[in-house]
Amino acid sequence: MSVSRVLIYGGRGALGEACVSHFKANNWWVASVDLHPNEAADTSITVNSEASWVDQEKNVLEAIATALAGEKLNAVVCVAGGWAGGNAAKELSKAADLMWRQSVWSSTISASVAANHLAPGGFLALTGAKAALEGTPSMIGYGMAKAAVHQLTKSLGSEFSGLPENSMAVAIMPITLDTPMNRKWMANADFTTWTPLSFVAEMFLKWGKGQDRPKSGSILTLITKNSETQLTVE
């Protein structure tokens, strides 16, 4: 019986750790990529935050090639990212640079991994943001970076993108994830409108099994009401 394999980019964040654990529990081989190791993964690739974009990509590609030893991935999931506020009046370039590194660098490196190591019929999932479908004047850098992820997704879902045959590339847009940090900082919020990490991890697992897959290039909003989550295509 062949083993299914997934790479989780951002495997030490709250959602990333949930994905690593869920895939492992379902007997997948799991690689984690992050600034810090995830000991629960089968292989853990650490990224040097001081390295250039090109060097980060080179190092990740070399490390995953060594770990796979000629095998292919069935899924690449990028849940890396971050948030920074701010408008054009103060340190716009600083905020935009941080957001670009956290969201765009990680997404493009994940796309390169998929192009080189994804099996035909596999999938690549990136993480966008619903707010970036419109103007984001109070968080311009964040909006710019997430809009770039959306564009990347649409390009990857098109012909001649460089991804393997019959592969799927999509971006998810969670509104609010039910993470320990969000509960800490928004303790009085309505948690029934927050998307559980377990829902997202199970959704990725289903896609890995070829179930309920959306059209490649789709940008998907995760909307949770009364603790029930649905996907809508933007």
KEGULUM-268683 format. One record per residue (C-alpha): residue number from 1; residue in three letters; x, y, z. Coordinates in steps of 0.001 Angstrom, whole numbers, plus 524288, in hexadecimal, padded with zeros to 5 digits. Example, Ala and Ser with C-alpha at 12.3 -4.5 7.8 and 13.67 -1.06 7.14 Angstrom:
2
nr: 1&rest: Ala&px: 8300C&py: 7EE6C&pz: 81E78
nr: 2&rest: Ser&px: 83566&py: 7FBDC&pz: 81BE4
//
This chain:
234
nr: 1&rest: Met&px: 80000&py: 80000&pz: 80000
nr: 2&rest: Ser&px: 80601&py: 80CDC&pz: 7FBB1
nr: 3&rest: Val&px: 807E9&py: 817DB&pz: 8056C
nr: 4&rest: Ser&px: 801F1&py: 8253C&pz: 802C9
nr: 5&rest: Arg&px: 80AA8&py: 83103&pz: 80538
nr: 6&rest: Val&px: 807F6&py: 83F34&pz: 8088A
nr: 7&rest: Leu&px: 8105F&py: 84B30&pz: 80AEF
nr: 8&rest: Ile&px: 80AFE&py: 8553A&pz: 81485
nr: 9&rest: Tyr&px: 8115E&py: 86295&pz: 812D6
nr: 10&rest: Gly&px: 80F49&py: 869B1&pz: 81FAD
nr: 11&rest: Gly&px: 80EFC&py: 85D03&pz: 82760
nr: 12&rest: Arg&px: 8118F&py: 8637A&pz: 8347C
nr: 13&rest: Gly&px: 8063E&py: 86D11&pz: 83448
nr: 14&rest: Ala&px: 7F942&py: 869A0&pz: 83A85
nr: 15&rest: Leu&px: 7F2EC&py: 86533&pz: 82DCF
nr: 16&rest: Gly&px: 7FF7D&py: 85F0B&pz: 828FB
nr: 17&rest: Glu&px: 80103&py: 856D9&pz: 8353C
nr: 18&rest: Ala&px: 7F2CB&py: 8528D&pz: 8342D
nr: 19&rest: Cys&px: 7F532&py: 84E50&pz: 82616
nr: 20&rest: Val&px: 801AF&py: 84701&pz: 8297B
nr: 21&rest: Ser&px: 7FAC1&py: 83FBA&pz: 83470
nr: 22&rest: His&px: 7EEB2&py: 83C7D&pz: 82C4D
nr: 23&rest: Phe&px: 7F638&py: 8373C&pz: 820B6
nr: 24&rest: Lys&px: 7FF27&py: 82F5D&pz: 829AB
nr: 25&rest: Ala&px: 7F347&py: 829B0&pz: 83097
nr: 26&rest: Asn&px: 7EE7D&py: 8251E&pz: 8234D
nr: 27&rest: Asn&px: 7FB6C&py: 81E70&pz: 82020
nr: 28&rest: Trp&px: 800F3&py: 8286C&pz: 816AB
nr: 29&rest: Trp&px: 80F77&py: 82B6C&pz: 815C8
nr: 30&rest: Val&px: 810AE&py: 839BB&pz: 819B8
nr: 31&rest: Ala&px: 81B30&py: 843E5&pz: 81750
nr: 32&rest: Ser&px: 81AB1&py: 850B0&pz: 81ED1
nr: 33&rest: Val&px: 8211C&py: 85D56&pz: 81A31
nr: 34&rest: Asp&px: 8221B&py: 868AA&pz: 823A8
nr: 35&rest: Leu&px: 82B72&py: 87190&pz: 82AE4
nr: 36&rest: His&px: 82B54&py: 86793&pz: 835EC
nr: 37&rest: Pro&px: 82ADE&py: 858AF&pz: 8357B
nr: 38&rest: Asn&px: 81E9C&py: 850B7&pz: 8379B
nr: 39&rest: Glu&px: 822E9&py: 84427&pz: 83E27
nr: 40&rest: Ala&px: 815F3&py: 83D7F&pz: 83B0F
nr: 41&rest: Ala&px: 818E8&py: 83D92&pz: 82C78
nr: 42&rest: Asp&px: 82069&py: 832D1&pz: 82583
nr: 43&rest: Thr&px: 829FE&py: 83CFB&pz: 820B0
nr: 44&rest: Ser&px: 82B31&py: 84B03&pz: 8253E
nr: 45&rest: Ile&px: 83184&py: 8554A&pz: 81C98
nr: 46&rest: Thr&px: 83565&py: 8620D&pz: 82316
nr: 47&rest: Val&px: 8361B&py: 86EBC&pz: 81B74
nr: 48&rest: Asn&px: 84039&py: 87930&pz: 81E55
nr: 49&rest: Ser&px: 83862&py: 885CF&pz: 81F43
nr: 50&rest: Glu&px: 8449A&py: 88DBB&pz: 81C07
nr: 51&rest: Ala&px: 846C9&py: 886B2&pz: 80F1E
nr: 52&rest: Ser&px: 84262&py: 88CAD&pz: 80246
nr: 53&rest: Trp&px: 8360D&py: 8886C&pz: 7FB3D
nr: 54&rest: Val&px: 83E19&py: 88103&pz: 7F120
nr: 55&rest: Asp&px: 84685&py: 87A5D&pz: 7FB74
nr: 56&rest: Gln&px: 83AB2&py: 87660&pz: 80385
nr: 57&rest: Glu&px: 834B3&py: 87008&pz: 7F78D
nr: 58&rest: Lys&px: 8417C&py: 86933&pz: 7F424
nr: 59&rest: Asn&px: 84338&py: 863EB&pz: 801DF
nr: 60&rest: Val&px: 83534&py: 85F08&pz: 80314
nr: 61&rest: Leu&px: 835AD&py: 85876&pz: 7F5BB
nr: 62&rest: Glu&px: 84275&py: 851B3&pz: 7F900
nr: 63&rest: Ala&px: 83DB2&py: 84D43&pz: 80660
nr: 64&rest: Ile&px: 830D1&py: 847BB&pz: 80195
nr: 65&rest: Ala&px: 83782&py: 840DE&pz: 7F623
nr: 66&rest: Thr&px: 84091&py: 83A2B&pz: 7FFC8
nr: 67&rest: Ala&px: 8356D&py: 83678&pz: 808D4
nr: 68&rest: Leu&px: 82CF2&py: 83109&pz: 7FDDD
nr: 69&rest: Ala&px: 8380F&py: 8290F&pz: 7F805
nr: 70&rest: Gly&px: 83163&py: 82823&pz: 7EAE2
nr: 71&rest: Glu&px: 82360&py: 826F4&pz: 7EFDA
nr: 72&rest: Lys&px: 818BF&py: 830E0&pz: 7ECB9
nr: 73&rest: Leu&px: 80FE6&py: 8394F&pz: 7F521
nr: 74&rest: Asn&px: 80139&py: 837E5&pz: 7F422
nr: 75&rest: Ala&px: 7FEA5&py: 8453B&pz: 7FA0E
nr: 76&rest: Val&px: 8055C&py: 8520E&pz: 7FD30
nr: 77&rest: Val&px: 7FE55&py: 85A8D&pz: 80722
nr: 78&rest: Cys&px: 80312&py: 86852&pz: 80A28
nr: 79&rest: Val&px: 7FD25&py: 86DED&pz: 8168F
nr: 80&rest: Ala&px: 8088B&py: 876ED&pz: 819B1
nr: 81&rest: Gly&px: 805D1&py: 8855D&pz: 81B42
nr: 82&rest: Gly&px: 80400&py: 89068&pz: 824C6
nr: 83&rest: Trp&px: 7FD54&py: 89D6C&pz: 826B2
nr: 84&rest: Ala&px: 8019B&py: 8AB95&pz: 827A6
nr: 85&rest: Gly&px: 7F93E&py: 8B7AC&pz: 82801
nr: 86&rest: Gly&px: 7FC4D&py: 8C546&pz: 8233F
nr: 87&rest: Asn&px: 7F8C2&py: 8CEDD&pz: 81886
nr: 88&rest: Ala&px: 8015B&py: 8D6D0&pz: 80F59
nr: 89&rest: Ala&px: 804EB&py: 8E10E&pz: 81990
nr: 90&rest: Lys&px: 80EAC&py: 8D910&pz: 82162
nr: 91&rest: Glu&px: 818B1&py: 8CEB5&pz: 81D83
nr: 92&rest: Leu&px: 8109A&py: 8C95C&pz: 8124F
nr: 93&rest: Ser&px: 81C37&py: 8C2EC&pz: 80BCA
nr: 94&rest: Lys&px: 82071&py: 8BC8C&pz: 81889
nr: 95&rest: Ala&px: 8130E&py: 8B673&pz: 81AAB
nr: 96&rest: Ala&px: 811C7&py: 8B288&pz: 80C69
nr: 97&rest: Asp&px: 81F3A&py: 8AC39&pz: 80C81
nr: 98&rest: Leu&px: 81BC1&py: 8A413&pz: 8187B
nr: 99&rest: Met&px: 80ED2&py: 89FC6&pz: 8128F
nr: 100&rest: Trp&px: 81553&py: 89C81&pz: 805A8
nr: 101&rest: Arg&px: 81F38&py: 893E4&pz: 80C99
nr: 102&rest: Gln&px: 8151B&py: 88CE4&pz: 814C8
nr: 103&rest: Ser&px: 80A83&py: 88ABF&pz: 80A8D
nr: 104&rest: Val&px: 81011&py: 88C62&pz: 7FCDE
nr: 105&rest: Trp&px: 81D69&py: 88640&pz: 7FECC
nr: 106&rest: Ser&px: 81783&py: 87A5E&pz: 80577
nr: 107&rest: Ser&px: 80D0B&py: 87900&pz: 7FAF9
nr: 108&rest: Thr&px: 81656&py: 879D7&pz: 7EF80
nr: 109&rest: Ile&px: 81FDF&py: 87052&pz: 7F5C8
nr: 110&rest: Ser&px: 81475&py: 86706&pz: 7F806
nr: 111&rest: Ala&px: 810EB&py: 8686F&pz: 7E9A4
nr: 112&rest: Ser&px: 81EF1&py: 86520&pz: 7E5E0
nr: 113&rest: Val&px: 81E81&py: 8591A&pz: 7EE97
nr: 114&rest: Ala&px: 811C9&py: 854F5&pz: 7E811
nr: 115&rest: Ala&px: 81749&py: 85718&pz: 7DA67
nr: 116&rest: Asn&px: 82320&py: 84EB8&pz: 7DD83
nr: 117&rest: His&px: 81DEB&py: 84455&pz: 7E6C7
nr: 118&rest: Leu&px: 80F15&py: 84354&pz: 7E5E3
nr: 119&rest: Ala&px: 8099B&py: 836F4&pz: 7DFEB
nr: 120&rest: Pro&px: 80029&py: 83835&pz: 7D47A
nr: 121&rest: Gly&px: 7F294&py: 83A0C&pz: 7D9F7
nr: 122&rest: Gly&px: 7F7B0&py: 83FDF&pz: 7E6AE
nr: 123&rest: Phe&px: 7F3BC&py: 84CE5&pz: 7EC59
nr: 124&rest: Leu&px: 7F9A5&py: 859A9&pz: 7F10A
nr: 125&rest: Ala&px: 7F263&py: 8621D&pz: 7FAE1
nr: 126&rest: Leu&px: 7F666&py: 87012&pz: 7FE24
nr: 127&rest: Thr&px: 7F0BB&py: 87988&pz: 8081C
nr: 128&rest: Gly&px: 7EAB8&py: 8865D&pz: 803C6
nr: 129&rest: Ala&px: 7E1BE&py: 88FF0&pz: 80AC2
nr: 130&rest: Lys&px: 7D3E4&py: 89464&pz: 807DD
nr: 131&rest: Ala&px: 7D766&py: 8A244&pz: 80BE8
nr: 132&rest: Ala&px: 7E0F8&py: 8A30A&pz: 8008B
nr: 133&rest: Leu&px: 7D5F6&py: 8A1E8&pz: 7F6A2
nr: 134&rest: Glu&px: 7D3B1&py: 8B052&pz: 7F96C
nr: 135&rest: Gly&px: 7DBA7&py: 8BBD1&pz: 7FE65
nr: 136&rest: Thr&px: 7E27D&py: 8BA27&pz: 80B89
nr: 137&rest: Pro&px: 7E5F9&py: 8C824&pz: 80F8E
nr: 138&rest: Ser&px: 7E8FE&py: 8C4B0&pz: 81DBA
nr: 139&rest: Met&px: 7F1BE&py: 8B93E&pz: 819FC
nr: 140&rest: Ile&px: 7F701&py: 8BC69&pz: 80C86
nr: 141&rest: Gly&px: 802EA&py: 8B38E&pz: 80CE5
nr: 142&rest: Tyr&px: 7FAAB&py: 8A7F5&pz: 81104
nr: 143&rest: Gly&px: 7F0A3&py: 8AA74&pz: 80669
nr: 144&rest: Met&px: 7FB17&py: 8ABBA&pz: 7FBED
nr: 145&rest: Ala&px: 8017A&py: 89ED9&pz: 7FFB5
nr: 146&rest: Lys&px: 7F4DA&py: 89724&pz: 80070
nr: 147&rest: Ala&px: 7F032&py: 89CC9&pz: 7F36F
nr: 148&rest: Ala&px: 7FCEC&py: 897D4&pz: 7ED9C
nr: 149&rest: Val&px: 7F9FE&py: 88A41&pz: 7F301
nr: 150&rest: His&px: 7ECAA&py: 88AB9&pz: 7EC71
nr: 151&rest: Gln&px: 7F2E0&py: 88E4B&pz: 7DF70
nr: 152&rest: Leu&px: 7FCFF&py: 88389&pz: 7E0FD
nr: 153&rest: Thr&px: 7F22B&py: 879B9&pz: 7E37A
nr: 154&rest: Lys&px: 7EAC4&py: 87D8B&pz: 7D730
nr: 155&rest: Ser&px: 7F738&py: 87C9B&pz: 7CF42
nr: 156&rest: Leu&px: 7FA7D&py: 86F36&pz: 7D4E3
nr: 157&rest: Gly&px: 7ECD3&py: 86A7F&pz: 7D1BF
nr: 158&rest: Ser&px: 7EE77&py: 86E29&pz: 7C371
nr: 159&rest: Glu&px: 7F480&py: 866B1&pz: 7B81A
nr: 160&rest: Phe&px: 8034F&py: 8673E&pz: 7B6C3
nr: 161&rest: Ser&px: 80538&py: 86A90&pz: 7C539
nr: 162&rest: Gly&px: 80FFF&py: 86072&pz: 7C6C0
nr: 163&rest: Leu&px: 80887&py: 857F6&pz: 7D056
nr: 164&rest: Pro&px: 8073C&py: 8495A&pz: 7CDA9
nr: 165&rest: Glu&px: 7FC45&py: 843E3&pz: 7C554
nr: 166&rest: Asn&px: 7EEA4&py: 843DB&pz: 7CB6C
nr: 167&rest: Ser&px: 7F354&py: 84AB2&pz: 7D7B1
nr: 168&rest: Met&px: 7EAE2&py: 8545C&pz: 7DF22
nr: 169&rest: Ala&px: 7EF20&py: 86196&pz: 7E457
nr: 170&rest: Val&px: 7E5EE&py: 86936&pz: 7ED35
nr: 171&rest: Ala&px: 7E66B&py: 873A7&pz: 7F7B7
nr: 172&rest: Ile&px: 7DE59&py: 87352&pz: 80419
nr: 173&rest: Met&px: 7D99B&py: 87FC6&pz: 80AA1
nr: 174&rest: Pro&px: 7D63D&py: 87D63&pz: 818E5
nr: 175&rest: Ile&px: 7CF75&py: 888D0&pz: 81F5C
nr: 176&rest: Thr&px: 7D2EE&py: 88586&pz: 82D71
nr: 177&rest: Leu&px: 7D96F&py: 878E3&pz: 83199
nr: 178&rest: Asp&px: 7D6B2&py: 87346&pz: 83F0D
nr: 179&rest: Thr&px: 7E49C&py: 873B7&pz: 84451
nr: 180&rest: Pro&px: 7E960&py: 87512&pz: 85253
nr: 181&rest: Met&px: 7EF61&py: 88246&pz: 84F20
nr: 182&rest: Asn&px: 7E2C9&py: 88784&pz: 8493D
nr: 183&rest: Arg&px: 7DB46&py: 882F4&pz: 85536
nr: 184&rest: Lys&px: 7E533&py: 889CA&pz: 85DDA
nr: 185&rest: Trp&px: 7E43E&py: 896DF&pz: 856E4
nr: 186&rest: Met&px: 7D5B8&py: 8964C&pz: 85378
nr: 187&rest: Ala&px: 7D04E&py: 88F81&pz: 85F6F
nr: 188&rest: Asn&px: 7C2D7&py: 895C6&pz: 85E2C
nr: 189&rest: Ala&px: 7C0B9&py: 89251&pz: 84FE6
nr: 190&rest: Asp&px: 7B64C&py: 88919&pz: 84AAC
nr: 191&rest: Phe&px: 7BE01&py: 87C8A&pz: 84917
nr: 192&rest: Thr&px: 7B2DA&py: 87639&pz: 8416B
nr: 193&rest: Thr&px: 7B718&py: 87EA2&pz: 835D3
nr: 194&rest: Trp&px: 7C53C&py: 87A03&pz: 83679
nr: 195&rest: Thr&px: 7C9FF&py: 86F06&pz: 82DCB
nr: 196&rest: Pro&px: 7CF87&py: 86355&pz: 83560
nr: 197&rest: Leu&px: 7DD4E&py: 85F28&pz: 831D5
nr: 198&rest: Ser&px: 7D85B&py: 85125&pz: 8312A
nr: 199&rest: Phe&px: 7CEFD&py: 854CA&pz: 82634
nr: 200&rest: Val&px: 7D9EC&py: 85A6B&pz: 81DED
nr: 201&rest: Ala&px: 7E302&py: 84EF4&pz: 8206D
nr: 202&rest: Glu&px: 7D859&py: 84529&pz: 81CDF
nr: 203&rest: Met&px: 7D515&py: 84CE0&pz: 81096
nr: 204&rest: Phe&px: 7E344&py: 84BEC&pz: 80C29
nr: 205&rest: Leu&px: 7E359&py: 83D54&pz: 80F27
nr: 206&rest: Lys&px: 7D721&py: 83B3F&pz: 806E1
nr: 207&rest: Trp&px: 7DD5E&py: 8428D&pz: 7FB97
nr: 208&rest: Gly&px: 7E948&py: 839EA&pz: 7FD43
nr: 209&rest: Lys&px: 7E062&py: 82E34&pz: 7FB74
nr: 210&rest: Gly&px: 7DA5C&py: 8346F&pz: 7EF5D
nr: 211&rest: Gln&px: 7CD71&py: 83781&pz: 7F612
nr: 212&rest: Asp&px: 7C526&py: 843EC&pz: 7F4AA
nr: 213&rest: Arg&px: 7CFA4&py: 84B27&pz: 7ED21
nr: 214&rest: Pro&px: 7CC8D&py: 858C3&pz: 7E7FC
nr: 215&rest: Lys&px: 7D0B2&py: 85D69&pz: 7DA8D
nr: 216&rest: Ser&px: 7DF1B&py: 86093&pz: 7D946
nr: 217&rest: Gly&px: 7E1CD&py: 86F14&pz: 7DA99
nr: 218&rest: Ser&px: 7D677&py: 87119&pz: 7E410
nr: 219&rest: Ile&px: 7D6E6&py: 87AEB&pz: 7EF22
nr: 220&rest: Leu&px: 7CEC0&py: 8753C&pz: 7FA2D
nr: 221&rest: Thr&px: 7C8C6&py: 87C72&pz: 805A6
nr: 222&rest: Leu&px: 7C68E&py: 874AD&pz: 8121C
nr: 223&rest: Ile&px: 7BA23&py: 879E5&pz: 8186A
nr: 224&rest: Thr&px: 7B64C&py: 874C6&pz: 825D9
nr: 225&rest: Lys&px: 7A8FD&py: 87766&pz: 82BED
nr: 226&rest: Asn&px: 7A36B&py: 87075&pz: 837C4
nr: 227&rest: Ser&px: 7AFAA&py: 86806&pz: 837F8
nr: 228&rest: Glu&px: 7ACE8&py: 862FA&pz: 82A28
nr: 229&rest: Thr&px: 7B6C5&py: 86615&pz: 81F6F
nr: 230&rest: Gln&px: 7B40B&py: 8672C&pz: 810E7
nr: 231&rest: Leu&px: 7BCBF&py: 86A56&pz: 8054B
nr: 232&rest: Thr&px: 7B907&py: 8748C&pz: 7FB4A
nr: 233&rest: Val&px: 7C08C&py: 8771F&pz: 7EEBA
nr: 234&rest: Glu&px: 7C414&py: 88554&pz: 7EC20
//
